[in-house]
Amino acid sequence: MFLKINPLLISVLRRLPSDLYLSDDMRDSKPDLWVSVTSHEALQQAWYKVLANEGCAGGDGVTLQEFQGNMFANVVQLRAELLGGTYRSGPFRKLSVPKKKPGYRILTIPSVRDRIVHTSIANAHRAR
């Protein structure tokens, strides 16, 4: 499940001292969470995981194949936006899926860029 990330929350988390969210044993041995999320390696690893999940385009219409066509530059741009505080989540694509019972379930699908950020955050969190 993906959540829409509020850019204000990201900027607040970046400014928090690590003492507030790391336990004593983690504080000395683990790098800052924001550094773990925004490293080029973490974002590339997140990209490959998103690619392996074979999802569809989000609200911005960018497919996995389109993102992959210029993957290195796209990841560099995404990282620059995260570090510069200019990253904004994209629009969601809404999709109606029929249920077994009468009715539909609405899926909201984030953009490829947002899925990469979400996956990088989840990976960094799991590593702790």
URRAGI-V856411 format. One record per residue. RES is the residue in one letter. SS is DSSP state (H for helix, E for strand, L for the rest). PHI is phi as a letter, one per 30 degrees, with the letter a starting at -180 (none if undefined). NEAR is the number of other ideal C-beta (glycine too) atoms within 8 Angstrom. Layout:
res=RES ss=SS phi=PHI near=NEAR
res=RES ss=SS phi=PHI near=NEAR
This chain:
res=M ss=L phi=none near=2
res=F ss=L phi=c near=7
res=L ss=L phi=c near=5
res=K ss=L phi=d near=8
res=I ss=L phi=c near=11
res=N ss=L phi=d near=6
res=P ss=H phi=e near=10
res=L ss=H phi=d near=6
res=L ss=H phi=d near=8
res=I ss=H phi=d near=12
res=S ss=H phi=d near=9
res=V ss=H phi=d near=8
res=L ss=H phi=d near=9
res=R ss=H phi=d near=8
res=R ss=H phi=c near=5
res=L ss=L phi=d near=8
res=P ss=L phi=d near=4
res=S ss=H phi=d near=9
res=D ss=H phi=e near=6
res=L ss=H phi=d near=6
res=Y ss=L phi=b near=6
res=L ss=L phi=c near=11
res=S ss=L phi=d near=5
res=D ss=H phi=e near=6
res=D ss=H phi=d near=6
res=M ss=H phi=d near=9
res=R ss=H phi=e near=10
res=D ss=H phi=d near=5
res=S ss=H phi=c near=5
res=K ss=L phi=c near=9
res=P ss=L phi=d near=5
res=D ss=L phi=e near=6
res=L ss=H phi=e near=14
res=W ss=H phi=d near=8
res=V ss=H phi=d near=8
res=S ss=H phi=d near=12
res=V ss=H phi=d near=12
res=T ss=H phi=c near=11
res=S ss=L phi=d near=8
res=H ss=H phi=e near=8
res=E ss=H phi=d near=6
res=A ss=H phi=d near=13
res=L ss=H phi=d near=15
res=Q ss=H phi=d near=9
res=Q ss=H phi=d near=10
res=A ss=H phi=d near=13
res=W ss=H phi=e near=12
res=Y ss=H phi=d near=8
res=K ss=H phi=d near=10
res=V ss=H phi=d near=13
res=L ss=H phi=d near=9
res=A ss=H phi=d near=6
res=N ss=L phi=d near=7
res=E ss=L phi=h near=5
res=G ss=L phi=d near=8
res=C ss=L phi=c near=6
res=A ss=L phi=d near=12
res=G ss=L phi=d near=16
res=G ss=L phi=d near=10
res=D ss=L phi=d near=9
res=G ss=L phi=i near=6
res=V ss=L phi=d near=10
res=T ss=L phi=d near=9
res=L ss=H phi=d near=11
res=Q ss=H phi=d near=6
res=E ss=H phi=d near=8
res=F ss=H phi=d near=13
res=Q ss=H phi=d near=8
res=G ss=H phi=e near=6
res=N ss=L phi=b near=7
res=M ss=H phi=e near=9
res=F ss=H phi=e near=6
res=A ss=H phi=d near=7
res=N ss=H phi=d near=10
res=V ss=H phi=d near=13
res=V ss=H phi=d near=9
res=Q ss=H phi=d near=8
res=L ss=H phi=d near=13
res=R ss=H phi=d near=11
res=A ss=H phi=d near=8
res=E ss=H phi=d near=10
res=L ss=H phi=d near=11
res=L ss=H phi=d near=7
res=G ss=H phi=d near=7
res=G ss=L phi=i near=8
res=T ss=L phi=c near=5
res=Y ss=L phi=d near=11
res=R ss=L phi=b near=6
res=S ss=L phi=d near=10
res=G ss=L phi=d near=11
res=P ss=L phi=d near=7
res=F ss=L phi=c near=11
res=R ss=E phi=c near=10
res=K ss=E phi=c near=8
res=L ss=E phi=b near=8
res=S ss=E phi=c near=8
res=V ss=E phi=c near=8
res=P ss=E phi=d near=6
res=K ss=L phi=c near=8
res=K ss=L phi=d near=2
res=K ss=L phi=d near=4
res=P ss=L phi=e near=3
res=G ss=L phi=k near=6
res=Y ss=E phi=b near=7
res=R ss=E phi=c near=8
res=I ss=E phi=c near=8
res=L ss=E phi=c near=8
res=T ss=E phi=c near=8
res=I ss=E phi=c near=12
res=P ss=L phi=d near=13
res=S ss=L phi=d near=14
res=V ss=H phi=e near=13
res=R ss=H phi=e near=12
res=D ss=H phi=d near=14
res=R ss=H phi=d near=14
res=I ss=H phi=d near=14
res=V ss=H phi=d near=16
res=H ss=H phi=e near=12
res=T ss=H phi=d near=11
res=S ss=H phi=d near=14
res=I ss=H phi=d near=10
res=A ss=H phi=d near=8
res=N ss=H phi=d near=12
res=A ss=H phi=d near=12
res=H ss=H phi=d near=8
res=R ss=H phi=d near=6
res=A ss=H phi=d near=7
res=R ss=L phi=d near=8
